[in-house]
């Protein structure tokens, strides 16, 4: 009996940072000592069912001390071995776990541009219910792999972030160029989405560490350029004035760097021509009505006179001209046939 008591079962030092550690031997000697640290729980599992749970402390593996272990005795060995799987589950938060990857292609509601979002950062993982964790993941996840559970949780976190961020951006709640200012509400939405999925596995993510959501470099440059253009157009008044200014500025920079060729000259000419189109057209002055000559005495009467000032003879009606464009108006016309302006009485 003393020889059996010398075997100790505990989590190795190099595995203490794991969320779940499975003892490699499924046959456990009677009277062995199980050492459960203060931040751990130990679970005996057989046929997918948790039969016993050990809290922190030193426990002798014996049906006298733990009556439930009587069902695990191996009769072939004369009752000297218990046949069961033994899992050590961390009762603390495991921090510094990394996640990251591509989120989705979303349409920015402000610029209406389709961009690609990426996320990367850290999170903490904790066990909500050790028994649920072991029974739910046994057979679906390799619990002997140190990173199997944490990597699976990281993938689920990234998937939940895709859903939450795409919903927030497409709904107009979070602008693409201002996502860094929305990290708090993003974290709350992602944790809510993720923990709903993790609940049935006995896990939870209590918090996220440093994380960020970024644009693909080419998308970030495109949105910044578009934002600058929109601002300048608003200041210039319309697109044509802004385009003329951009062309003139580009041509001026080319000339300042020693360029004097046809390309720069063409750009400058195009800019000046476009700017000239923006200038309001001058209205031609009204044509002066000519003086009226008398057919009898030859005296000249003032414009619009009906009788000769020299002999009193009736003068012929002088042709009328439009005061706006100077075109000659037909007799009796009330509006100019050339520009549509109203003619004087």
C-alpha positions, 0 to 999 in steps of 0.5 A: 500500500505504501508503494502505491501512495508514492505516485503523485498526479499534478499538472506539470510546471510547463503546462500550468498556463493551459486552460485544460490539461488531461492526465495522459494515463487513463489507469490511475493507481489506487492511493495515488495523490492528486495535487490540485492547485488553488486555481484549478479543479480536477474532474474524473470522466468516464464514458463522457460523464463527469463522475467526481470533481476535486477542489484545491488541495491534496487528495488520496485517490481512494474509494474510502475517501471519495466513495464515488470512485468505487464505480471506477475500480478495475476488477481485472487488476484486483481493485488496485487501479481506477479506470477513468480520464482525469482533467485539470481545468483552470479556474482562473482567467487565461490572458494574453490569447491572440486573435486576428484576421480578415473581417469582411468587405463592408460598404462605408455609409458615408463615402459609399465605398466598399472596403476590407476590414481587418482585426487583431488583438488579445483576449482573456478566456475563462471556464464558466462550468468545467463539467459542461466544458469537458462533456461538450468538447470531448470527442469534438476537440483534442483536449490533449492539445495545449492550444486546441481550446484557446484557438477554437475560442479565438476563431469564434471570437473573430467570427462574432466580430465579423457579424457585430462590426458588419452590422454596426458599419452597415447600419450607420452606427460606426463610420469606417474612418472612425472605428478606433473611436468606437472600440468600447461599444465594439468590444461590448457588442463582440463579447455579447455575441461571442459569449452567447455562442460560448455559453453552451460550451461552459466558456466565457470571454470576460474581456478583450485586451488591446485590439484594433480594427484597420483598413487594407492600406489601399482602402485607407488611402482611397478613403482619405483622398476621397474625404479630402476631395469632398472637403475641398469641393465644399469649400470651392463651391462646386466640382468644376472650380475644385477641378480647375484649382487641382489642375492649376496646382498640379501644373504649377508644381510641375513648372516649379520642378523644372518642367516646361514641356507640353504636358505641363503647359497642356494641364495649365491651359486646361485648368485656365480654360476650365476656370474661364468657363466659371466666369459669368458672361458679360452682357453686351451693352444695349445698342444706341438707337440712331437719330432720325432724318427728315425727308423734307428738310433734311433736319435730324431729329432725336431718336424716337422723334415722330415729327421733324423739329425743323419743318414739323413734317411727320417722320418715318418710324425708326427701326427698334433695337433690343436693349439687351443684345442690340438685335433689330426688332420687327415692327410691333414685336414685344419681345426680342427674337434673338434673346427673348428680352422684353422690348420697350413700348 
